[in-house]
Amino acid sequence: MNDFYQILDTAIQTHLVASSINQELAAKITSKIINDLSDCIGGRVVYLKNNYAVKLAEKHRRIVAEYNGLNQIEICRKYGITEIWLKKLLARAKRDEPAL
């Protein structure tokens, strides 16, 4: 099995097992998914875009949601950001929030 298939196999099985599917069934489902993908797109060059921007946007939403006006230091420590960046992030969120 090449590296990509190994990564895919591990990722799928890990998520299935984490979702309370037993290891044997997870292995069977994973094998089926990989075989189906291979049948559908085998031999083609496939570009998988990096979803860094999506993950970063989600992190920013969590920060804004967790901020209560009194926990600035805790938020900065938890997410590894500066107080200045937190203020900018909060200002951007306030500017971008839809008017009710």
One Martini backbone bead per residue (centre of mass of N, CA, C, O) as a GRO file, in nm:
protein
  100
    1MET     BB    1   0.096   0.036   0.024
    2ASN     BB    2   0.080   0.350  -0.015
    3ASP     BB    3   0.094   0.640   0.150
    4PHE     BB    4  -0.189   0.746   0.086
    5TYR     BB    5  -0.345   0.489   0.165
    6GLN     BB    6  -0.240   0.482   0.455
    7ILE     BB    7  -0.354   0.752   0.545
    8LEU     BB    8  -0.647   0.691   0.474
    9ASP     BB    9  -0.680   0.439   0.643
   10THR     BB   10  -0.613   0.564   0.918
   11ALA     BB   11  -0.822   0.794   0.921
   12ILE     BB   12  -1.080   0.630   0.888
   13GLN     BB   13  -1.046   0.430   1.122
   14THR     BB   14  -1.018   0.635   1.347
   15HIS     BB   15  -1.303   0.763   1.311
   16LEU     BB   16  -1.470   0.508   1.343
   17VAL     BB   17  -1.371   0.423   1.624
   18ALA     BB   18  -1.448   0.699   1.757
   19SER     BB   19  -1.762   0.614   1.662
   20SER     BB   20  -1.803   0.309   1.777
   21ILE     BB   21  -1.648   0.125   1.578
   22ASN     BB   22  -1.531  -0.156   1.522
   23GLN     BB   23  -1.236  -0.263   1.394
   24GLU     BB   24  -1.340  -0.468   1.183
   25LEU     BB   25  -1.552  -0.283   1.049
   26ALA     BB   26  -1.364  -0.048   0.988
   27ALA     BB   27  -1.183  -0.207   0.790
   28LYS     BB   28  -1.407  -0.272   0.584
   29ILE     BB   29  -1.499   0.015   0.522
   30THR     BB   30  -1.227   0.124   0.436
   31SER     BB   31  -1.181  -0.067   0.200
   32LYS     BB   32  -1.433   0.019   0.042
   33ILE     BB   33  -1.365   0.317   0.008
   34ILE     BB   34  -1.092   0.281  -0.136
   35ASN     BB   35  -1.201   0.114  -0.374
   36ASP     BB   36  -1.407   0.322  -0.476
   37LEU     BB   37  -1.205   0.548  -0.527
   38SER     BB   38  -1.029   0.390  -0.723
   39ASP     BB   39  -1.255   0.342  -0.933
   40CYS     BB   40  -1.323   0.652  -0.980
   41ILE     BB   41  -0.994   0.789  -0.960
   42GLY     BB   42  -0.810   0.608  -1.085
   43GLY     BB   43  -0.520   0.756  -1.246
   44ARG     BB   44  -0.558   1.029  -1.127
   45VAL     BB   45  -0.516   1.361  -1.064
   46VAL     BB   46  -0.537   1.487  -0.729
   47TYR     BB   47  -0.653   1.776  -0.562
   48LEU     BB   48  -0.590   1.868  -0.222
   49LYS     BB   49  -0.693   2.103  -0.041
   50ASN     BB   50  -0.607   2.324   0.189
   51ASN     BB   51  -0.789   2.389   0.507
   52TYR     BB   52  -0.673   2.632   0.671
   53ALA     BB   53  -0.891   2.855   0.650
   54VAL     BB   54  -1.115   2.693   0.786
   55LYS     BB   55  -0.970   2.640   1.055
   56LEU     BB   56  -0.918   2.937   1.125
   57ALA     BB   57  -1.213   3.032   1.128
   58GLU     BB   58  -1.300   2.839   1.354
   59LYS     BB   59  -1.109   2.945   1.567
   60HIS     BB   60  -1.222   3.235   1.565
   61ARG     BB   61  -1.509   3.158   1.652
   62ARG     BB   62  -1.430   3.035   1.924
   63ILE     BB   63  -1.303   3.283   2.046
   64VAL     BB   64  -1.549   3.469   2.031
   65ALA     BB   65  -1.741   3.277   2.192
   66GLU     BB   66  -1.550   3.263   2.460
   67TYR     BB   67  -1.567   3.554   2.494
   68ASN     BB   68  -1.653   3.771   2.803
   69GLY     BB   69  -1.445   4.028   2.887
   70LEU     BB   70  -1.254   3.856   3.122
   71ASN     BB   71  -1.070   3.629   2.929
   72GLN     BB   72  -0.813   3.729   2.774
   73ILE     BB   73  -0.570   3.569   2.886
   74GLU     BB   74  -0.683   3.283   2.848
   75ILE     BB   75  -0.727   3.295   2.544
   76CYS     BB   76  -0.434   3.358   2.464
   77ARG     BB   77  -0.314   3.101   2.583
   78LYS     BB   78  -0.490   2.881   2.450
   79TYR     BB   79  -0.429   3.010   2.135
   80GLY     BB   80  -0.157   3.172   2.095
   81ILE     BB   81  -0.216   3.483   2.144
   82THR     BB   82  -0.249   3.812   2.138
   83GLU     BB   83  -0.407   4.086   2.255
   84ILE     BB   84  -0.407   4.238   1.989
   85TRP     BB   85  -0.530   4.013   1.816
   86LEU     BB   86  -0.790   3.986   1.976
   87LYS     BB   87  -0.894   4.272   1.926
   88LYS     BB   88  -0.902   4.246   1.617
   89LEU     BB   89  -1.093   4.004   1.606
   90LEU     BB   90  -1.332   4.138   1.758
   91ALA     BB   91  -1.366   4.378   1.565
   92ARG     BB   92  -1.424   4.210   1.312
   93ALA     BB   93  -1.670   4.060   1.425
   94LYS     BB   94  -1.839   4.314   1.479
   95ARG     BB   95  -1.835   4.425   1.187
   96ASP     BB   96  -1.949   4.138   1.052
   97GLU     BB   97  -2.201   4.144   1.197
   98PRO     BB   98  -2.522   4.119   1.175
   99ALA     BB   99  -2.794   4.300   1.165
  100LEU     BB  100  -3.110   4.304   1.360
   0.00000   0.00000   0.00000
